Amino acid sequence: MRKPLMPVLREILRNSEDGYTIKELSCIVDYKPDTVNCSLKAMPDVYIDRWILLSHSKGKYSAVWMAVQVPEHCPKPE
């Protein structure tokens, strides 16, 4: 049985210094790119850091995704 995808993607992206494209993540986690894309869009702690021009296709770009560490809520005053 596979692990839930979102925690796996979160761990991969948080441990990455440069981020990953959907295609790269798809290869790492062995899920279809559409599934990875849907998961990333539903995660509030990931974002598109930049776009890279794909060398094998004219004028097409791919998003590079990164994750941020979400801080804890501020403690309630006593």
Buried (B, 14 or more C-beta within 10 A) or exposed (E): EEEEBBEBBBEBBEEBEEBBBBEBBBEEBEBEBEEBBEBBEEBEEBBEBEEEEEEEEEEEEBBBBBBEEEEEEEEEEE
